Amino acid sequence: MNIEMSFLSHAMVVGLIFRHLRELFAIDPVNYMLAICESDALREFSSPGKSGSFFYLTQDDRFMIKTVEKSEVKVSNF
């Protein structure tokens, strides 16, 4: 399997995991997409922690997105 296919496979699995989490917490897909995709939807603030990650919060304060460094991600073969 080439790198591109491996990445796409991984991205698809991760997408399914996050979709399942949204379903478990009864988060409406349309409202979720509107909250994170609207113009000026996300506010950025940096973490005071050691990792230096960035956090993004939606304008309605319902969702938070955290960036992660490659070293923080556990990669497994699917």
Backbone as JSON Lines, residues from 0, in Angstrom:
{"i":0,"aa":"M","n":[0.85,-1.17,0.0],"ca":[0.0,0.0,0.0],"c":[0.9,1.24,0.0]}
{"i":1,"aa":"N","n":[0.61,2.16,-0.9],"ca":[1.44,3.36,-0.94],"c":[1.03,4.35,0.16]}
{"i":2,"aa":"I","n":[1.86,5.35,0.36],"ca":[1.65,6.32,1.45],"c":[0.32,7.05,1.29]}
{"i":3,"aa":"E","n":[-0.01,7.45,0.06],"ca":[-1.24,8.2,-0.16],"c":[-2.47,7.37,0.23]}
{"i":4,"aa":"M","n":[-2.49,6.1,-0.17],"ca":[-3.62,5.24,0.19],"c":[-3.66,5.0,1.68]}
{"i":5,"aa":"S","n":[-2.5,4.85,2.31],"ca":[-2.45,4.65,3.76],"c":[-3.04,5.86,4.48]}
{"i":6,"aa":"F","n":[-2.66,7.06,4.04],"ca":[-3.19,8.27,4.64],"c":[-4.7,8.36,4.45]}
{"i":7,"aa":"L","n":[-5.17,8.1,3.23],"ca":[-6.61,8.17,2.96],"c":[-7.37,7.14,3.79]}
{"i":8,"aa":"S","n":[-6.84,5.95,3.92],"ca":[-7.49,4.93,4.74],"c":[-7.56,5.38,6.18]}
{"i":9,"aa":"H","n":[-6.46,5.92,6.68],"ca":[-6.42,6.4,8.06],"c":[-7.41,7.54,8.25]}
{"i":10,"aa":"A","n":[-7.45,8.47,7.32],"ca":[-8.36,9.62,7.41],"c":[-9.82,9.15,7.41]}
{"i":11,"aa":"M","n":[-10.12,8.14,6.63],"ca":[-11.49,7.63,6.59],"c":[-11.88,7.0,7.93]}
{"i":12,"aa":"V","n":[-10.98,6.24,8.51],"ca":[-11.26,5.6,9.79],"c":[-11.43,6.65,10.88]}
{"i":13,"aa":"V","n":[-10.55,7.64,10.91],"ca":[-10.64,8.7,11.91],"c":[-11.96,9.45,11.74]}
{"i":14,"aa":"G","n":[-12.35,9.73,10.51],"ca":[-13.61,10.4,10.24],"c":[-14.8,9.6,10.77]}
{"i":15,"aa":"L","n":[-14.76,8.29,10.59],"ca":[-15.84,7.45,11.1],"c":[-15.88,7.45,12.63]}
{"i":16,"aa":"I","n":[-14.72,7.46,13.25],"ca":[-14.65,7.49,14.72],"c":[-15.27,8.78,15.25]}
{"i":17,"aa":"F","n":[-14.9,9.92,14.66],"ca":[-15.45,11.19,15.12],"c":[-16.94,11.3,14.81]}
{"i":18,"aa":"R","n":[-17.38,10.76,13.69],"ca":[-18.81,10.76,13.38],"c":[-19.57,9.95,14.44]}
{"i":19,"aa":"H","n":[-19.0,8.8,14.81],"ca":[-19.63,7.97,15.83],"c":[-19.71,8.71,17.18]}
{"i":20,"aa":"L","n":[-18.65,9.42,17.54],"ca":[-18.68,10.2,18.78],"c":[-19.77,11.27,18.74]}
{"i":21,"aa":"R","n":[-19.9,11.95,17.6],"ca":[-20.95,12.96,17.48],"c":[-22.33,12.33,17.6]}
{"i":22,"aa":"E","n":[-22.5,11.13,17.05],"ca":[-23.78,10.43,17.18],"c":[-24.04,10.03,18.63]}
{"i":23,"aa":"L","n":[-23.02,9.55,19.33],"ca":[-23.18,9.16,20.74],"c":[-23.63,10.33,21.61]}
{"i":24,"aa":"F","n":[-23.14,11.53,21.29],"ca":[-23.49,12.71,22.06],"c":[-24.64,13.5,21.43]}
{"i":25,"aa":"A","n":[-25.34,12.88,20.48],"ca":[-26.52,13.46,19.83],"c":[-26.25,14.85,19.28]}
{"i":26,"aa":"I","n":[-25.12,15.0,18.6],"ca":[-24.77,16.26,17.96],"c":[-25.29,16.22,16.53]}
{"i":27,"aa":"D","n":[-26.17,17.14,16.21],"ca":[-26.75,17.2,14.87],"c":[-25.67,17.56,13.85]}
{"i":28,"aa":"P","n":[-25.5,16.74,12.79],"ca":[-24.44,17.0,11.81],"c":[-24.53,18.36,11.13]}
{"i":29,"aa":"V","n":[-25.74,18.81,10.85],"ca":[-25.9,20.11,10.18],"c":[-25.48,21.23,11.12]}
{"i":30,"aa":"N","n":[-25.92,21.18,12.37],"ca":[-25.54,22.22,13.33],"c":[-24.04,22.2,13.59]}
{"i":31,"aa":"Y","n":[-23.45,21.03,13.62],"ca":[-22.0,20.91,13.82],"c":[-21.24,21.57,12.66]}
{"i":32,"aa":"M","n":[-21.64,21.24,11.44],"ca":[-20.96,21.81,10.28],"c":[-21.15,23.32,10.22]}
{"i":33,"aa":"L","n":[-22.33,23.8,10.54],"ca":[-22.56,25.25,10.55],"c":[-21.7,25.92,11.61]}
{"i":34,"aa":"A","n":[-21.56,25.29,12.77],"ca":[-20.78,25.88,13.85],"c":[-19.3,26.0,13.5]}
{"i":35,"aa":"I","n":[-18.75,25.02,12.78],"ca":[-17.31,25.07,12.51],"c":[-16.96,25.64,11.13]}
{"i":36,"aa":"C","n":[-17.94,25.75,10.24],"ca":[-17.61,26.16,8.87],"c":[-18.09,27.56,8.51]}
{"i":37,"aa":"E","n":[-18.84,28.21,9.37],"ca":[-19.3,29.56,9.06],"c":[-18.12,30.51,8.94]}
{"i":38,"aa":"S","n":[-18.34,31.61,8.27],"ca":[-17.33,32.65,8.19],"c":[-17.03,33.15,9.6]}
{"i":39,"aa":"D","n":[-15.77,33.27,9.93],"ca":[-15.33,33.7,11.26],"c":[-15.91,32.82,12.37]}
{"i":40,"aa":"A","n":[-16.08,31.51,12.09],"ca":[-16.7,30.6,13.05],"c":[-15.79,30.24,14.21]}
{"i":41,"aa":"L","n":[-14.48,30.25,13.98],"ca":[-13.56,29.77,15.01],"c":[-12.7,30.88,15.58]}
{"i":42,"aa":"R","n":[-12.56,30.85,16.9],"ca":[-11.63,31.77,17.59],"c":[-10.42,30.94,17.97]}
{"i":43,"aa":"E","n":[-9.25,31.48,17.74],"ca":[-8.01,30.77,18.02],"c":[-7.38,31.27,19.31]}
{"i":44,"aa":"F","n":[-6.9,30.34,20.12],"ca":[-6.09,30.72,21.26],"c":[-5.04,29.64,21.48]}
{"i":45,"aa":"S","n":[-3.86,30.05,21.9],"ca":[-2.77,29.09,22.06],"c":[-2.78,28.55,23.48]}
{"i":46,"aa":"S","n":[-2.23,27.37,23.6],"ca":[-2.18,26.7,24.89],"c":[-0.96,27.18,25.67]}
{"i":47,"aa":"P","n":[-1.13,27.41,26.95],"ca":[0.03,27.77,27.76],"c":[0.89,26.54,28.09]}
{"i":48,"aa":"G","n":[0.44,25.38,27.65],"ca":[1.15,24.14,27.97],"c":[2.42,23.93,27.18]}
{"i":49,"aa":"K","n":[3.09,22.86,27.51],"ca":[4.38,22.54,26.91],"c":[4.26,22.19,25.43]}
{"i":50,"aa":"S","n":[3.15,21.62,25.02],"ca":[3.03,21.16,23.64],"c":[2.94,22.3,22.63]}
{"i":51,"aa":"G","n":[2.45,23.47,23.07],"ca":[2.3,24.59,22.15],"c":[1.15,24.41,21.17]}
{"i":52,"aa":"S","n":[0.25,23.51,21.48],"ca":[-0.9,23.26,20.61],"c":[-1.78,24.5,20.53]}
{"i":53,"aa":"F","n":[-2.54,24.56,19.47],"ca":[-3.52,25.63,19.31],"c":[-4.91,25.04,19.52]}
{"i":54,"aa":"F","n":[-5.77,25.82,20.1],"ca":[-7.16,25.44,20.29],"c":[-8.02,26.4,19.51]}
{"i":55,"aa":"Y","n":[-9.09,25.89,18.97],"ca":[-10.06,26.71,18.25],"c":[-11.41,26.45,18.88]}
{"i":56,"aa":"L","n":[-12.14,27.52,19.18],"ca":[-13.44,27.42,19.81],"c":[-14.46,28.06,18.88]}
{"i":57,"aa":"T","n":[-15.6,27.39,18.72],"ca":[-16.64,27.96,17.86],"c":[-17.26,29.17,18.54]}
{"i":58,"aa":"Q","n":[-17.84,30.05,17.74],"ca":[-18.43,31.29,18.25],"c":[-19.52,31.02,19.28]}
{"i":59,"aa":"D","n":[-20.21,29.89,19.15],"ca":[-21.28,29.57,20.11],"c":[-20.76,28.81,21.33]}
{"i":60,"aa":"D","n":[-19.43,28.63,21.41],"ca":[-18.77,27.97,22.54],"c":[-19.2,26.5,22.73]}
{"i":61,"aa":"R","n":[-19.7,25.87,21.68],"ca":[-20.15,24.48,21.81],"c":[-19.07,23.47,21.44]}
{"i":62,"aa":"F","n":[-18.14,23.85,20.57],"ca":[-17.15,22.89,20.07],"c":[-15.75,23.46,20.16]}
{"i":63,"aa":"M","n":[-14.81,22.59,20.49],"ca":[-13.4,22.98,20.57],"c":[-12.59,22.01,19.7]}
{"i":64,"aa":"I","n":[-11.64,22.56,18.97],"ca":[-10.74,21.77,18.13],"c":[-9.33,22.02,18.62]}
{"i":65,"aa":"K","n":[-8.56,20.96,18.78],"ca":[-7.18,21.07,19.24],"c":[-6.25,20.55,18.15]}
{"i":66,"aa":"T","n":[-5.19,21.29,17.87],"ca":[-4.18,20.79,16.94],"c":[-3.24,19.85,17.71]}
{"i":67,"aa":"V","n":[-2.7,18.89,17.0],"ca":[-1.74,17.97,17.61],"c":[-0.51,17.86,16.72]}
{"i":68,"aa":"E","n":[0.61,17.68,17.35],"ca":[1.86,17.45,16.62],"c":[1.91,15.99,16.19]}
{"i":69,"aa":"K","n":[2.65,15.74,15.16],"ca":[2.78,14.38,14.66],"c":[3.26,13.43,15.76]}
{"i":70,"aa":"S","n":[4.14,13.91,16.62],"ca":[4.67,13.08,17.7],"c":[3.61,12.7,18.73]}
{"i":71,"aa":"E","n":[2.48,13.43,18.77],"ca":[1.41,13.14,19.72],"c":[0.43,12.09,19.21]}
{"i":72,"aa":"V","n":[0.5,11.8,17.94],"ca":[-0.46,10.9,17.32],"c":[0.06,9.48,17.32]}
{"i":73,"aa":"K","n":[-0.74,8.59,17.86],"ca":[-0.36,7.17,17.81],"c":[-0.89,6.63,16.49]}
{"i":74,"aa":"V","n":[-0.01,6.16,15.66],"ca":[-0.38,5.66,14.35],"c":[-0.36,4.14,14.41]}
{"i":75,"aa":"S","n":[-1.43,3.54,13.91],"ca":[-1.45,2.08,13.85],"c":[-1.86,1.66,12.45]}
{"i":76,"aa":"N","n":[-1.56,0.44,12.12],"ca":[-1.96,-0.11,10.82],"c":[-3.38,-0.63,10.93]}
{"i":77,"aa":"F","n":[-4.22,-0.27,9.97],"ca":[-5.6,-0.7,9.97],"c":[-5.76,-1.89,9.08]}
